[in-house]
Amino acid sequence: MKKALSVTLAVSLVLATSALTANAAVKAGSACKGKGTIKISGAKTFTCIKVGKKLLWDKGVPSAKPAVQNSPSATPTPTPSVVPEVIPAVPTSFSNLLENSDGIAYAVWKNTRDNLEKYKTTDLKISITIGPNSTERYPASFTEEAIKLGSRVLGAQKQPKEVHFYQYTKADIKWAREQAAKYVSPFNLGISLPDQAEEKCSGVDCDGAVTNIASGVGLVLVGISTPVNRFNIAQFKGQNDLHEYTHAVQGMVYEQNGGRPPATRVPCWYAEGQPQAVSIPTVPKSYTEYVEIRKGWMANNRWLLKDYEPSTIEEFMKAGMSAPCPSTVNQMLFHLGYIIVESIAAVGGIDKTFDVQTRIAEGMTFEEAFKKVYDISWADASVILAKVASKVFKENKK
């Protein structure tokens, strides 16, 4: 359940500093040396990965293309998936996560592009309904494009066939309650779906959204502020809606296993950080844009802890291991939680973070599930993640 945050996208670019290997010709599937080594060959960027006992070049992702001069007859082309000329070494395990922390952002962004290449289409149906007395926040295309991309990035996961968005201001609370009452949820979040709809407008203004799985579909109840641009929500370009859709995918993991929703079974920072780690790298058109947006989440949000030291971040994770989440640091679930889960996703990809959810839905504790999926105890991994998050935030707060 996501509160709208006022985030000003940073304009500075974090440049990678590691040396790129020589531009020798590379063929996908051929032998390579040095796991995590990256080469640009032809029109693609290749990464050396371990397949069984062998080190082989992966299939690569498209590299930056030369700019095309505009002319009256030129046909517009999609923004290319630009990658930097110099790419840092990416982490391959928790043992080298801190050492290769400069490569975390690229590892996660590349994983989203690999999934988009693998899952080229989606059958997901999206509907957006706005209250009779309310005004849309921004063009529906923002929501539709972001969620369709996200559905492809999550192509390996069980997803709802439909997702319905109901958007409303305070003037339409009664209407929102009526819409929510049409659905039956398998999850008990403490209050009914109609009450969840009204809760989004319980403050001085409507703010944020709540997501549930109801009657087999994703249901997103969205409070719209007055005026609609009060929180500058359009700047997210649909990333906030993809965040909510990812909550629906989380819910599907538990619905098919007959369990409780993720917010009551996993750490608070994981429940919110995972949707961030899906939505934030998916929406940008290029790696450069992703780095800018990522920096904005760290540089322009309130830091509510006493300092940026690893021990303090460890305390934050321990305090948020189960619901209810500590209300005093709730906002930090969306930026510190994001960086922690992004770091986890850098080791094995975003799909592996859902494997943890699946194990929990099957009855394991978070600690047991994490150990099963990543072959490292949570006690040991949390120390590494705290050091990584401390380093990343200190660098991006400069």
C-alpha positions in Angstrom: 0.0 0.0 0.0 1.8 3.0 -1.3 1.7 6.6 -0.1 2.4 9.2 -2.7 5.8 10.7 -2.2 7.0 14.0 -3.4 10.1 13.0 -5.3 12.1 15.4 -7.6 14.0 13.4 -10.1 17.7 14.1 -9.8 19.5 15.5 -12.9 23.0 14.3 -12.2 24.2 11.0 -13.7 26.1 8.4 -11.7 28.9 7.2 -14.1 30.4 3.8 -13.8 34.1 3.7 -13.2 35.3 0.2 -13.9 37.2 -0.5 -17.1 35.4 -2.2 -19.9 37.0 -5.1 -21.6 38.4 -4.8 -25.1 35.9 -4.7 -28.0 36.7 -8.1 -29.5 34.0 -9.8 -31.4 31.6 -11.8 -29.1 29.3 -14.6 -29.9 26.4 -15.6 -27.6 27.1 -18.9 -26.0 30.8 -18.9 -26.6 33.4 -19.3 -23.8 34.4 -16.3 -21.8 36.7 -15.6 -18.8 35.7 -13.9 -15.6 32.1 -14.2 -14.4 30.4 -10.8 -14.5 32.8 -9.5 -17.2 31.0 -7.2 -19.8 31.8 -6.6 -23.4 30.2 -4.4 -26.1 30.3 -6.1 -29.5 28.4 -5.0 -32.5 25.1 -3.7 -31.5 24.9 -5.6 -28.2 26.3 -5.6 -24.7 27.3 -9.1 -23.5 27.8 -10.4 -19.9 29.9 -13.4 -18.9 27.7 -15.8 -16.9 28.0 -19.2 -15.4 26.1 -22.0 -17.1 26.5 -25.3 -15.3 30.3 -25.5 -14.8 31.1 -23.3 -17.9 31.6 -19.5 -18.3 29.7 -18.4 -21.4 28.6 -15.1 -23.0 24.9 -14.5 -22.5 22.6 -13.5 -25.4 23.3 -9.8 -24.8 21.1 -6.7 -24.7 20.9 -3.9 -27.3 23.6 -1.2 -26.9 23.1 2.5 -27.7 22.4 3.3 -31.3 23.6 6.3 -33.2 21.3 9.2 -33.1 19.1 9.7 -36.2 18.8 13.3 -37.5 15.2 14.5 -37.5 13.7 15.4 -40.9 10.1 16.2 -42.0 9.8 12.6 -43.5 11.5 10.8 -40.6 9.5 8.1 -38.9 9.7 8.4 -35.1 11.5 5.4 -33.5 11.3 4.1 -29.9 13.9 5.3 -27.4 16.8 2.8 -27.5 17.8 1.0 -24.3 21.0 3.0 -23.9 23.8 1.6 -21.8 26.9 3.4 -20.6 30.2 3.0 -22.5 31.8 2.0 -19.2 30.0 -0.6 -17.1 31.0 -1.6 -13.6 31.4 -5.3 -12.6 28.1 -6.7 -11.5 27.6 -8.7 -8.3 27.1 -12.4 -8.8 26.6 -13.5 -5.1 26.3 -12.0 -1.6 30.0 -12.7 -1.2 30.9 -10.0 -3.8 27.8 -7.8 -3.4 29.6 -5.1 -1.4 32.7 -5.2 -3.6 30.6 -4.8 -6.7 27.9 -2.5 -5.3 28.6 0.0 -8.2 27.2 -2.6 -10.5 23.9 -3.2 -8.6 21.8 -0.7 -10.6 23.1 -2.1 -14.0 22.5 -5.7 -12.9 18.9 -5.0 -12.0 18.2 -2.8 -15.0 19.7 -5.4 -17.4 17.6 -8.1 -15.7 14.4 -6.2 -16.5 15.6 -5.8 -20.2 16.3 -9.5 -20.4 12.8 -10.3 -19.1 11.3 -7.9 -21.6 13.2 -9.6 -24.4 12.0 -13.0 -23.1 8.4 -12.1 -22.6 7.4 -9.9 -25.6 3.7 -9.7 -25.0 1.1 -9.8 -22.2 -2.6 -10.8 -22.1 -3.3 -8.7 -19.1 -6.5 -6.6 -19.3 -6.4 -3.2 -17.7 -9.4 -1.0 -16.9 -9.4 2.5 -15.4 -12.6 4.0 -14.0 -12.7 7.5 -12.6 -15.4 8.7 -10.2 -18.2 10.8 -11.7 -17.1 14.0 -9.8 -13.3 13.3 -10.1 -10.6 14.3 -12.6 -8.0 11.9 -13.9 -4.5 12.3 -12.4 -2.7 12.0 -15.8 -3.2 10.3 -19.2 -4.4 6.7 -18.9 -1.6 5.7 -21.3 0.9 6.3 -18.4 -0.7 3.6 -16.4 -1.4 1.2 -19.3 2.2 1.4 -20.7 3.9 1.0 -17.3 1.7 -2.0 -16.3 2.1 -3.8 -19.6 5.8 -3.5 -19.4 5.8 -4.7 -15.8 3.5 -7.6 -16.6 6.2 -8.7 -19.1 9.0 -8.2 -16.7 7.1 -10.5 -14.3 6.3 -12.9 -17.1 7.5 -15.9 -15.1 5.1 -15.1 -12.2 1.5 -16.1 -11.8 -0.5 -12.9 -12.5 -4.1 -11.9 -12.5 -5.8 -11.9 -15.9 -7.3 -8.4 -15.2 -6.5 -5.4 -13.0 -9.1 -2.8 -12.3 -8.2 0.8 -11.1 -10.9 2.9 -9.4 -9.7 6.5 -9.0 -11.6 9.1 -6.9 -11.5 12.3 -4.9 -13.2 13.1 -1.6 -16.3 14.0 -3.7 -16.6 10.4 -4.8 -16.0 8.5 -1.6 -19.5 7.0 -1.6 -19.1 6.0 -5.2 -15.7 4.4 -4.4 -17.3 2.4 -1.5 -20.0 1.1 -3.9 -17.4 0.0 -6.4 -15.3 -1.8 -3.8 -18.4 -3.5 -2.4 -18.8 -5.4 -5.7 -15.7 -7.5 -4.9 -14.9 -10.2 -2.4 -11.3 -10.5 -1.2 -9.7 -13.7 0.1 -7.5 -11.6 2.4 -8.4 -9.9 5.7 -6.4 -6.7 6.0 -8.3 -5.6 9.1 -11.0 -3.6 7.4 -13.4 -4.3 4.5 -12.7 -3.3 0.9 -15.2 -0.4 1.1 -13.5 0.8 4.3 -10.1 0.5 2.5 -11.4 2.7 -0.2 -12.5 5.4 2.2 -9.3 5.1 4.3 -7.4 6.5 1.3 -9.3 9.8 1.8 -9.3 9.8 5.6 -6.8 12.6 5.9 -7.0 16.3 4.8 -6.9 15.0 1.2 -7.0 11.8 -0.7 -3.6 10.3 -1.0 -2.1 7.0 -2.1 -3.6 3.7 -3.1 -4.4 0.2 -1.7 -4.2 -3.0 -3.7 -5.9 -6.3 -3.2 -6.8 -9.5 -5.0 -10.6 -9.7 -5.2 -12.8 -12.1 -7.1 -9.8 -13.3 -9.1 -8.7 -9.9 -10.3 -6.3 -7.2 -9.2 -8.2 -4.4 -7.5 -6.5 -1.0 -7.0 -8.3 1.8 -5.1 -6.6 5.1 -5.8 -7.3 8.3 -3.9 -6.9 11.5 -6.1 -5.7 14.7 -4.5 -7.4 18.1 -5.0 -6.0 19.6 -7.1 -4.9 16.5 -9.0 -1.3 17.8 -9.3 -1.0 18.6 -5.6 1.6 15.8 -5.1 3.2 16.1 -8.6 2.2 12.4 -9.1 2.5 12.7 -12.9 6.3 12.7 -12.6 6.2 9.0 -11.9 4.9 8.3 -15.4 2.9 5.3 -14.2 5.6 3.8 -12.0 3.4 4.3 -9.0 0.6 2.3 -10.7 3.1 -0.5 -11.6 4.1 -0.5 -7.9 0.5 -1.2 -7.0 0.1 -3.9 -9.7 3.2 -5.6 -8.3 1.3 -5.8 -5.0 -1.4 -7.7 -6.9 1.2 -10.1 -8.2 2.5 -10.6 -4.7 -1.1 -11.4 -3.7 -1.5 -14.0 -6.4 1.4 -15.9 -4.8 -0.6 -16.2 -1.5 -4.0 -16.6 -3.0 -3.0 -19.7 -5.0 -1.5 -21.2 -1.8 -4.6 -20.2 0.4 -2.6 -18.1 2.7 -2.6 -14.6 4.2 -1.4 -11.6 2.2 2.3 -10.7 1.9 2.1 -7.6 4.2 1.5 -10.0 7.2 4.0 -12.6 6.2 7.2 -10.8 5.1 9.2 -7.8 6.4 7.5 -4.5 5.8 10.5 -3.2 3.9 10.4 -6.3 1.6 6.7 -6.0 1.0 7.1 -2.4 -0.3 10.7 -2.6 -1.5 9.9 -5.4 -3.9 7.3 -3.4 -5.9 9.7 -0.6 -6.0 12.5 -2.8 -7.3 10.1 -4.0 -10.1 8.5 -0.6 -11.0 11.4 1.8 -10.8 13.8 0.1 -13.2 11.0 -1.0 -15.6 9.5 2.4 -16.6 12.7 4.2 -17.7 13.6 4.1 -21.4 17.3 3.7 -20.8 19.9 2.8 -18.2 20.9 6.5 -18.0 17.3 7.5 -17.1 17.1 4.7 -14.5 20.2 5.9 -12.7 18.8 9.4 -12.6 15.5 8.3 -11.2 17.2 5.9 -8.7 19.4 8.7 -7.4 16.3 10.9 -7.0 14.6 8.3 -4.7 17.7 8.4 -2.4 18.7 12.1 -2.6 15.2 13.7 -2.4 13.4 11.7 0.3 13.5 12.2 4.0 16.0 10.1 6.0 14.2 9.4 9.3 17.0 7.3 10.9 19.7 8.8 13.2 22.5 8.3 10.6 23.5 6.3 7.5 25.6 3.7 9.3 25.2 -0.1 8.7 24.3 -0.7 12.3 21.4 1.8 12.1 20.1 0.2 8.8 20.3 -3.2 10.5 18.1 -1.9 13.2 15.6 -0.6 10.6 15.4 -4.1 9.0 15.0 -5.8 12.3 12.2 -3.4 13.4 10.3 -4.1 10.1 10.5 -7.9 10.0 6.7 -8.3 10.5 3.5 -6.3 10.5 2.5 -3.8 11.9 5.3 -1.7 10.4 6.9 1.0 12.6 4.8 4.1 11.6 7.7 6.5 12.5 9.7 5.3 9.5 6.9 4.3 7.1 8.1 6.5 4.3 11.5 4.8 4.3 10.0 1.5 3.1 9.8 3.1 -0.3 13.4 4.3 -0.7 15.6 2.4 1.8 13.4 -0.7 1.4 13.8 -0.3 -2.4 17.6 -0.2 -2.2 17.7 -3.2 0.1 15.5 -5.3 -2.2 17.3 -4.0 -5.3 20.5 -5.2 -3.9 18.9 -8.7 -3.3 17.6 -8.7 -6.9 21.0 -7.9 -8.2 22.0 -11.4 -7.0 19.9 -13.7 -9.3 17.3 -11.4 -10.7 13.9 -10.1 -9.7 12.2 -13.5 -10.1 14.3 -15.0 -7.4 12.8 -12.4 -4.9 9.4 -13.9 -5.8 10.8 -17.4 -5.0 11.2 -16.1 -1.4 7.5 -15.1 -1.4 6.5 -18.5 -2.8 8.4 -20.4 0.0 6.7 -18.2 2.6 3.3 -18.9 1.1 4.1 -22.6 1.4 4.6 -22.2 5.1 8.3 -21.2 5.7 9.3 -18.2 7.7 11.1 -15.3 5.9 14.4 -16.4 7.3 13.9 -20.0 6.2 12.7 -19.0 2.8 15.7 -16.6 2.3 18.1 -19.3 3.2 16.4 -21.8 0.9 16.5 -19.5 -2.1 19.9 -17.7 -1.7 21.9 -20.4 0.2 23.0 -17.9 2.9 21.4 -17.2 6.3 19.4 -14.1 6.7 21.6 -13.2 9.7 24.7 -13.1 7.5 22.9 -11.6 4.4 21.4 -8.7 6.5 24.9 -7.6 7.6 26.1 -7.4 4.0 22.9 -5.7 2.8 23.2 -3.1 5.6 26.7 -2.3 4.5 25.7 -2.1 0.9 22.7 0.2 1.6 24.9 2.5 3.8 27.5 2.8 1.1 24.9 3.4 -1.7 23.1 6.1 0.2 26.2 7.9 1.3 27.4 8.1 -2.3 24.0 9.3 -3.6 23.4 11.9 -0.8 26.6 13.8 -1.8 
